[in-house]
Amino acid sequence: MVIKEDKHRFVVIIEKETFEKFKILADKEKRSASNLANKLINDYIEEHEK
């Protein structure tokens, strides 16, 4: 997979059980885990820029 020049990738290390629960939440929203993580980060930044 090629990452566009305007995008960055970073790794987050979490417990396996936490990740499994996160994937379930993502599935409920019909998202991938990475897509949901991206949304949460963007929402957090937007909220704290106010």
C-alpha positions in Angstrom: 0.0 0.0 0.0 1.3 3.4 -0.9 0.8 6.3 1.4 0.2 9.7 -0.2 2.7 12.4 0.4 0.2 14.4 2.4 -0.5 11.5 4.8 1.5 10.1 7.7 1.4 6.7 9.4 2.1 6.0 13.0 1.9 2.9 15.2 -0.1 2.6 18.4 0.7 -0.3 20.7 -2.4 -1.4 22.7 -3.5 -4.6 24.4 -4.9 -7.3 22.2 -8.2 -7.4 24.1 -8.6 -3.6 23.7 -7.9 -3.9 19.9 -10.5 -6.7 19.6 -13.1 -4.5 21.3 -12.2 -1.6 19.1 -12.6 -3.7 16.0 -16.1 -4.7 17.2 -17.0 -1.0 17.7 -15.7 -0.2 14.2 -17.7 -3.0 12.7 -20.9 -1.7 14.3 -20.2 1.7 12.5 -19.4 -0.1 9.3 -15.8 1.2 9.4 -12.4 -0.4 9.5 -10.4 0.0 12.7 -7.9 2.4 11.1 -10.8 4.5 9.7 -12.4 4.7 13.1 -9.1 5.7 14.7 -8.6 8.4 12.1 -12.1 9.7 12.8 -11.5 9.7 16.5 -8.2 11.6 16.2 -9.7 14.2 13.8 -12.7 14.7 16.1 -10.4 15.1 19.2 -8.3 17.7 17.4 -11.3 19.6 16.1 -12.8 19.7 19.7 -9.6 20.9 21.2 -8.9 23.6 18.7 -11.9 25.5 19.8 
